Structures are given as C-alpha cells and as structure tokens.
C-alpha cells in the first residue's frame, strides 16, 4: 500500500506580540521563504528549516503565553485555572486537527497536555500571588 505524502506549507504572518514579561512587542521571524522537505538536499538544509520552524513556534508560544497571563489576571481564584471541560475540548480539537494534518494525534495530545499543565500551574501562581498581595 502506497501512501501519498502531503506537502504542507504554512505562512505565518509576523505580527507584533506582547509577551508577558516585557513591555516591548516581539516580531516573529519571516517564515515564508521555506523549502519543502523534498527540496532539502542535505542535513544542513533540513536543519536550517527546522531552526526556522522552531523560531516560529517559540514566537507563537510567546504570543500564547501573553494570553495565558491575561487569563490569569482575569481569573479571581486559583481553582479557576483547572477547567476539565475546557481542557478536554481543547484536546479533542487538537486531536482532530492533528489527524487533518497527518500528525500523530497521541503525540500532539501529549504536547498539549504538557503545555496545559504548565499553564495551569503558571495561572495558579499568578492568581495566588495576587491574592496574597492584597
């Protein structure tokens, strides 16, 4: 049985991002000038593309972190940080999108559960610190 590999090219538009620990916007990398995997002729070519993608991912994580920080500022009780219904809705969406992108949905779920767990602890810390400061 032969599988056809899909070539995905995602354009990420670099927008100013306010990160949670700075007062300056962060500009993302230009990720539009990418080679497709099949266009890479050497390990160095592949590594350049992986490094470019890693930088774009970090930029997106920084943007996401800004929203997580804002959520922690809005919430009033540390227990609000853990929302099992929301968590499962996010995981369901991640698994569905992973399948659409021909990614391993179990691996994507593991990554997102780790990210969510970290965000819950981060939010709880911010909320608890704010309550102690009152």
Residue frames as qw, qx, qy, qz and C-alpha x, y, z in Angstrom:
[[0.000, 0.889, 0.458, 0.000, 0.00, 0.00, 0.00],
 [0.444, 0.241, 0.019, 0.863, 1.43, 3.35, -1.01],
 [0.159, -0.810, -0.421, 0.375, 0.80, 6.49, 0.98],
 [0.368, 0.676, 0.158, 0.619, 0.94, 9.89, -0.60],
 [0.422, -0.394, -0.329, 0.747, 2.78, 12.42, 1.49],
 [0.108, 0.921, 0.341, 0.152, 1.14, 15.80, 1.58],
 [0.467, 0.163, -0.123, 0.860, 3.31, 18.87, 1.34],
 [0.235, -0.871, -0.423, 0.090, 2.20, 21.46, 3.86],
 [0.386, 0.214, -0.082, 0.894, 3.43, 24.98, 3.70],
 [0.250, -0.813, -0.505, 0.149, 2.05, 27.29, 6.33],
 [0.275, 0.542, -0.033, 0.794, 2.53, 31.02, 6.07],
 [0.437, -0.645, -0.469, 0.417, 2.88, 32.68, 9.42],
 [0.174, 0.806, 0.108, 0.555, 2.42, 36.41, 9.29],
 [0.490, -0.098, -0.450, 0.740, 4.71, 38.20, 11.70],
 [0.240, -0.815, -0.283, -0.446, 2.59, 40.43, 13.89],
 [0.007, 0.532, -0.524, 0.666, 3.68, 42.39, 16.94],
 [0.717, -0.364, -0.595, -0.015, 3.31, 40.23, 20.03],
 [0.270, -0.707, 0.356, -0.548, 3.19, 41.50, 23.59],
 [0.643, -0.013, -0.737, 0.210, 4.89, 38.95, 25.78],
 [0.583, -0.718, -0.370, -0.085, 4.04, 38.72, 29.44],
 [0.681, -0.536, -0.091, 0.490, 7.43, 39.71, 30.80],
 [0.391, -0.034, 0.208, 0.896, 8.30, 42.66, 28.58],
 [0.222, 0.728, 0.324, -0.562, 6.82, 45.96, 27.59],
 [0.144, 0.531, -0.504, -0.665, 8.07, 45.69, 24.06],
 [0.874, 0.323, 0.077, -0.355, 6.42, 43.92, 21.16],
 [0.505, -0.317, 0.748, 0.290, 8.14, 40.87, 19.75],
 [0.603, 0.529, -0.284, -0.526, 8.28, 40.45, 15.99],
 [0.896, -0.017, 0.445, -0.007, 8.18, 36.96, 14.63],
 [0.354, -0.344, 0.652, 0.576, 10.57, 35.62, 12.04],
 [0.572, 0.450, -0.289, -0.622, 9.86, 35.70, 8.34],
 [0.543, -0.124, 0.830, -0.037, 8.84, 32.12, 7.75],
 [0.714, 0.565, 0.164, -0.381, 7.52, 32.40, 4.21],
 [0.447, 0.685, -0.552, -0.163, 10.82, 31.66, 2.42],
 [0.664, -0.326, 0.653, -0.164, 10.80, 27.95, 3.25],
 [0.318, 0.301, -0.827, -0.353, 11.92, 24.91, 1.38],
 [0.902, -0.133, -0.079, -0.404, 9.64, 21.94, 1.29],
 [0.724, -0.447, 0.524, 0.028, 11.19, 18.83, 2.87],
 [0.861, 0.304, 0.349, 0.212, 11.71, 17.25, -0.55],
 [0.403, 0.880, -0.079, 0.237, 13.61, 20.35, -1.68],
 [0.428, -0.792, 0.435, -0.011, 16.25, 19.93, 1.05],
 [0.777, 0.487, -0.399, 0.030, 19.39, 18.37, -0.40],
 [0.470, 0.305, -0.663, 0.496, 21.49, 18.00, 2.78],
 [0.493, -0.502, -0.622, 0.343, 21.26, 17.66, 6.53],
 [0.212, -0.208, -0.149, 0.943, 22.23, 21.32, 6.77],
 [0.246, -0.239, -0.438, -0.831, 19.28, 22.28, 4.52],
 [0.544, -0.491, -0.664, -0.152, 16.92, 20.32, 6.78],
 [0.479, -0.388, -0.470, 0.632, 18.44, 21.81, 9.94],
 [0.048, 0.028, 0.069, 0.996, 18.02, 25.35, 8.61],
 [0.429, -0.361, -0.495, -0.664, 14.32, 24.69, 8.02],
 [0.606, -0.466, -0.627, 0.152, 13.86, 23.05, 11.42],
 [0.358, -0.231, -0.305, 0.852, 15.58, 26.01, 13.10],
 [0.146, -0.178, -0.250, -0.941, 13.31, 28.41, 11.19],
 [0.562, -0.439, -0.583, -0.389, 10.23, 26.49, 12.30],
 [0.567, -0.370, -0.566, 0.470, 11.48, 26.31, 15.90],
 [0.151, -0.067, -0.138, 0.977, 11.85, 30.09, 15.97],
 [0.374, -0.277, -0.389, -0.795, 8.34, 30.50, 14.60],
 [0.623, -0.422, -0.658, -0.038, 6.98, 28.06, 17.21],
 [0.433, -0.279, -0.453, 0.727, 8.69, 29.98, 20.01],
 [0.079, -0.089, -0.090, -0.989, 7.19, 33.21, 18.69],
 [0.545, -0.357, -0.521, -0.551, 3.74, 31.61, 18.72],
 [0.615, -0.378, -0.626, 0.295, 4.32, 30.20, 22.23],
 [0.237, -0.110, -0.272, 0.926, 5.30, 33.69, 23.39],
 [0.324, -0.216, -0.274, -0.880, 2.10, 35.09, 21.91],
 [0.648, -0.371, -0.629, -0.214, 0.05, 32.31, 23.53],
 [0.512, -0.231, -0.562, 0.607, 1.78, 32.94, 26.84],
 [0.036, -0.108, 0.075, -0.991, 0.64, 36.56, 26.74],
 [0.580, -0.303, -0.376, -0.656, -2.97, 35.36, 26.56],
 [0.693, -0.288, -0.636, 0.178, -2.41, 32.83, 29.35],
 [0.303, -0.070, -0.401, 0.862, -1.03, 35.63, 31.50],
 [0.297, -0.192, -0.109, -0.929, -4.05, 37.79, 30.70],
 [0.677, -0.327, -0.578, -0.318, -6.36, 34.92, 31.59],
 [0.576, -0.237, -0.598, 0.505, -4.62, 34.63, 34.97],
 [0.058, 0.034, -0.196, 0.978, -5.17, 38.35, 35.50],
 [0.494, -0.243, -0.327, -0.768, -8.90, 37.95, 34.78],
 [0.699, -0.298, -0.649, -0.040, -9.46, 34.89, 36.97],
 [0.322, -0.720, 0.226, -0.571, -10.05, 35.55, 40.66],
 [0.788, -0.426, 0.391, -0.212, -9.46, 32.15, 42.27],
 [0.064, -0.520, 0.822, 0.223, -6.58, 29.69, 41.71],
 [0.535, 0.145, 0.824, -0.121, -9.10, 26.85, 41.34],
 [0.578, 0.701, 0.133, -0.396, -10.40, 28.51, 38.17],
 [0.077, 0.653, -0.660, -0.363, -7.11, 27.64, 36.46],
 [0.130, -0.062, 0.981, 0.129, -8.12, 23.97, 36.22],
 [0.625, 0.300, 0.112, -0.712, -11.16, 23.63, 33.95],
 [0.470, -0.083, 0.867, 0.144, -11.55, 19.95, 32.95],
 [0.579, 0.638, 0.489, -0.135, -14.34, 20.65, 30.44],
 [0.280, 0.903, -0.222, -0.237, -12.23, 23.27, 28.63],
 [0.281, -0.548, 0.759, 0.211, -9.15, 21.01, 28.74],
 [0.564, 0.156, 0.807, 0.083, -10.97, 18.10, 27.11],
 [0.508, 0.803, 0.258, -0.176, -12.49, 20.40, 24.47],
 [0.087, 0.844, -0.464, -0.254, -9.01, 21.67, 23.59],
 [0.394, -0.319, 0.848, 0.155, -7.59, 18.12, 23.47],
 [0.627, 0.453, 0.631, -0.063, -10.44, 16.94, 21.25],
 [0.406, 0.893, -0.013, -0.195, -9.79, 19.84, 18.86],
 [0.111, -0.724, 0.646, 0.216, -6.02, 19.19, 18.86],
 [0.541, -0.051, 0.834, 0.097, -6.52, 15.51, 18.08],
 [0.599, 0.657, 0.447, -0.092, -8.94, 16.32, 15.23],
 [0.266, 0.918, -0.225, -0.190, -6.62, 18.94, 13.73],
 [0.343, -0.541, 0.743, 0.192, -3.65, 16.59, 14.08],
 [0.639, 0.227, 0.731, 0.079, -5.42, 13.94, 12.05],
 [0.491, 0.839, 0.205, -0.113, -6.28, 16.51, 9.38],
 [0.119, 0.890, -0.428, -0.106, -2.57, 17.40, 9.19],
 [0.898, 0.219, -0.376, 0.069, -1.41, 13.77, 9.11],
 [0.024, 0.584, -0.635, 0.505, 0.26, 14.14, 12.51],
 [0.457, -0.158, -0.850, 0.207, 0.32, 11.57, 15.28],
 [0.405, -0.678, -0.209, -0.576, -2.65, 12.62, 17.40],
 [0.798, -0.496, -0.283, 0.190, -1.25, 10.89, 20.51],
 [0.589, 0.003, -0.101, 0.802, 1.97, 12.86, 20.26],
 [0.030, -0.511, -0.154, -0.845, 0.08, 16.11, 19.73],
 [0.624, -0.660, -0.314, -0.277, -2.13, 15.34, 22.73],
 [0.771, -0.330, -0.252, 0.483, 0.93, 14.72, 24.91],
 [0.359, 0.218, -0.002, 0.908, 2.46, 18.04, 23.86],
 [0.264, -0.571, -0.220, -0.746, -0.79, 19.93, 24.54],
 [0.729, -0.587, -0.350, -0.040, -1.44, 18.23, 27.88],
 [0.661, -0.170, -0.202, 0.703, 2.08, 19.20, 28.95],
 [0.128, 0.339, 0.106, 0.926, 1.51, 22.78, 27.79],
 [0.485, -0.618, -0.338, -0.518, -1.88, 22.94, 29.52],
 [0.764, -0.462, -0.364, 0.264, -0.45, 21.54, 32.75],
 [0.489, -0.011, -0.121, 0.864, 2.31, 24.13, 32.75],
 [0.095, -0.451, -0.215, -0.861, -0.22, 26.91, 32.04],
 [0.620, -0.623, -0.426, -0.213, -2.47, 25.76, 34.88],
 [0.699, -0.392, -0.279, 0.530, 0.41, 25.92, 37.36],
 [0.311, 0.168, 0.064, 0.933, 1.51, 29.28, 35.97],
 [0.296, -0.574, -0.333, -0.687, -2.00, 30.73, 36.26],
 [0.693, -0.589, -0.413, 0.055, -2.43, 29.38, 39.80],
 [0.609, -0.189, -0.192, 0.746, 0.83, 31.03, 40.82],
 [0.090, 0.311, 0.145, 0.935, -0.15, 34.41, 39.43],
 [0.483, -0.599, -0.391, -0.505, -3.62, 34.30, 40.97],
 [0.735, -0.495, -0.382, 0.263, -2.32, 33.13, 44.36],
 [0.487, -0.037, -0.123, 0.864, 0.42, 35.80, 44.40],
 [0.105, -0.446, -0.223, -0.860, -2.13, 38.50, 43.60],
 [0.626, -0.612, -0.410, -0.258, -4.42, 37.29, 46.39],
 [0.712, -0.345, -0.316, 0.524, -1.50, 37.29, 48.89],
 [0.340, 0.164, 0.004, 0.926, -0.57, 40.85, 47.90],
 [0.256, -0.669, -0.398, -0.573, -3.99, 42.23, 48.85]]
